[in-house]
Amino acid sequence: FIHYVGDTDVSAAVGMPAAVAGSFYISHDAEKTAEQSKRRLRQDVRLLEGYLDQPSAHEDRWQYTRAIFYLAQSHRSLGNSDVAKDLWERYLTFELSGWRQFSYLRYGAHLALGQICAEEAVKASPPRNTVLSVCQAHFEEAHKLCPRAEPLVYLALAMPEGSPGRLDALQRAEQVAPLQGSSGHCAVYAEPGIYAQLPDLLRQERNAR
């Protein structure tokens, strides 16, 4: 995944893409160890919230909108799914989120909201189907933005085993699996494990019939 990585040292931006707000930057290679990652994520939240609280933050619509997205991502990684959900829903209300050149972020928001929704559906008391319909809408929108297997596999896993919709979603995922390395910018969200898992999921679902 693309992850926001905040840094108060401007020299740390060497080799990184364009600056986001003053001295923080977007990086594709965030720290990996659990302890370092949590420490970094907490700093990222502080930096992003500090930027968004500035009276002048709204002046750059793209940076402001993108900061909302990455703040949601940081909170999600910290386990604050409720906060992340509210922020991603807010992100999707911005006009810029609908621009074609930023479709990869819109894809990421819908995919994440679908996953959060599916997690909530597991905990929900009946009617679970009502919750799943919301999840499906997010996964389908993500798939429409980028025809990848990930949203369809997550959609299938959110459905009860043996349900017609589950097999249908997996079969649709199988059809687009060859696009694993493509789909433009959305490839930054690629999850190789999903593609490795897909044949077994299909076999299990077909054998159950």
Stockholm file with secondary structure:
# STOCKHOLM 1.0

chainA/1-209         FIHYVGDTDVSAAVGMPAAVAGSFYISHDAEKTAEQSKRRLRQDVRLLEGYLDQPSAHEDRWQYTRAIFYLAQSHRSLGNSDVAKDLWERYLTFELSGWRQFSYLRYGAHLALGQICAEEAVKASPPRNTVLSVCQAHFEEAHKLCPRAEPLVYLALAMPEGSPGRLDALQRAEQVAPLQGSSGHCAVYAEPGIYAQLPDLLRQERNAR
#=GR chainA/1-209 SS CCEEEECSCGGGGTTSCCEEETTEEEESSCCCSHHHHHHHHHHHHHHHHHHHTSTTGGGSHHHHHHHHHHHHHHHHHTTCHHHHHHHHHHHTTSGGGGSGGGHHHHHHHHHHHHHHHHHHHHHCCSCHHHHHHHHHHHHHHHHHHSCCHHHHHHHHHHSCTTCHHHHHHHHHHHHHGGGTTCSGGGGGGCCHHHHHHHHHHHHHHHHTC
#=GC SS_cons         CCEEEECSCGGGGTTSCCEEETTEEEESSCCCSHHHHHHHHHHHHHHHHHHHTSTTGGGSHHHHHHHHHHHHHHHHHTTCHHHHHHHHHHHTTSGGGGSGGGHHHHHHHHHHHHHHHHHHHHHCCSCHHHHHHHHHHHHHHHHHHSCCHHHHHHHHHHSCTTCHHHHHHHHHHHHHGGGTTCSGGGGGGCCHHHHHHHHHHHHHHHHTC
//
